[in-house]
Amino acid sequence: MTLSGPVILAVLFAALLHASWNALIKSAPDKALDTGLVHSIGVLFALPLLAFTGLPDAAAWPYLAASALVHVAYYIALAGAYQHGDLGLTYPVMRGTAPLLVALGSHTLIGERLSATAWAGVVAVCVGVVVLGLSPASMHAARGSRNKALRFALFNALVIAFYTVVDGLGVRAAGDAGAYVAALFVIDGIPYLLLVLWRRGPAGRAAAMAYLARRARIAWLGTLASLGSYAIALWAMTRAPVAVVAALRETSVLFAVLIGVLWLREPFGAHRAVGVVVILAGVLALRAG
């Protein structure tokens, strides 16, 4: 499997979608509730898709179960990271360290072999993404809050790497990328939302439900972006190595930084410009590899 031009363009579009729904979560007044809402709404879109595609092959269901469980940890860490840190800090750290872990995991578990140039591209993307996240422009928050945000982000990098490898295996076993994505989104988001509501207790549940009703008008946009982003990425993993797709998808940090600067009014500096250049060099290496 090789990384063709159409696959590159599709994954770059997926990266833009991914950064967009993450920016929506970061800008939300209640990160945990919005995270749960965005992904629970996915059921409304996934059920019709599943009716069209049919169920994935039986071999994919163990991967779906594992992925749904791991995604609960992902949503917890995601909301925690955005609660304590800027999008420009936490998003690059979460996304930047994961591709290298995916590359190592796919080499061990899937037996994928990357060329030296592709490995250089994976490493360059990771380094560039982390440089963006650890730039002085991102480090202006109070030390305690920043450190807590980084702990959430680094933990989430491990979670992201794990579910990426699991879903890379699962989508290949499913026989149909669309069926796998639809089934995943049917079982994925609601457990986390129920967990958030349970933790609010009886006293806070009424206010939480009112909040969800207000945010539903915009949350469905995040749902479509999330569903589309991951569907494209999993489809690409059936046509190119998992590690290469995972690394290319993390160009989403470029879009996240742009959104953070233009929409969330986060600062930008020369340090981040260096990170952008390193990421672009990594993308070129991935294509050449």
Beta strands, then each sheet from edge to edge (+ up, - down):
end
